[in-house]
Amino acid sequence: MIRVKIDANDTMFNHSFAKGLKVLFAFKGSYSAMSLSEAAKQLDMSISSAQRFLYTLEKVGLIEKSLRTRKYRLTLSVLELGYNYIAADPVVEVANPFLAELSNVTGETVNLTKPIGLEMIYISRVVAAKFIPIHMPTGSRTPMFCTAAGRAYMSALTDEEVKEILDASDLKRYTEWTETDPNRLAEIVAQSRRLGFAYNKEELFLGDMTLAAAVVNAHGQPIACVHVVAPTSRWTLEDAQKRLSPPLLNCARGLANALRSIT
């Protein structure tokens, strides 16, 4: 869902267009298909207002209505927006060979993520032949506070910036291993800063463990994160840190250097 701070005195802001985008982004998760009344309730709109937005989005081909269920859902046209971003992002283009090499060296699945609000979003992925317990396709989002990628990203920020993120995050428990104490999380981020990489062991999904490193620009600011999946069925945390962190760090540094040469 789009979250923006709206200035009531901003005459350039198009409220109708913003509401239309809000409707579009509402189609996700358990609300991937909605009837008119369901959409109106989810968006806190009147039936007539929701109907006009849905009708317009249907006419431009971004949503469609099932003749059988009478429910609306997104169409494939929505993928054009994501594809256009990925195709134009120099980070993705430059990163792919580095990700492929890291996957080849480690034998594991490798991902590239970027920050979006309080989450990390998957923008590129090299899937290894070995089984992985969790499927996270491009476009998936995960919370920063309990993931290796999020912690790696925060480790390249200042303590004040880390505190702002943790204060704004919904520190809820996803598994019995999820760390939710903000002071302990700040310590974990600080430890990641010292190590040069971060890790997460079954804090978001059971059986899932990842190691991640930040990709920083010439000013030391994080712009993305590389992470390698190390399922607990194949790796202990100690072995993963020992064997996977060196190639992971080499990948992150190599990608950072390559990006600096073109930006």
ABEGO torsion letter per residue (X at the ends): XBBBBBBAABAABBAAAAAAAAAAAABBEAAABBBAAAAAAAAGBBAAAAAAAAAAAAAAGABBBBAAAGBBBBBAAAAAAAAAAAAABAAAAAAAAAAAAAAAAAGBBBBBBBBBEABBBBABBBBBABBBABBBBBGBBBBAAABAAAAAAAAABBAAAAAAAAAABBBBBABAABBABAAAAAAAAAAAAAAGBBBBBGAABBGBBBBBBBBBBAAGBBABBBBBBBBAAABBAAAAAAAAAAAAAAAAAAAAAAAAAAX
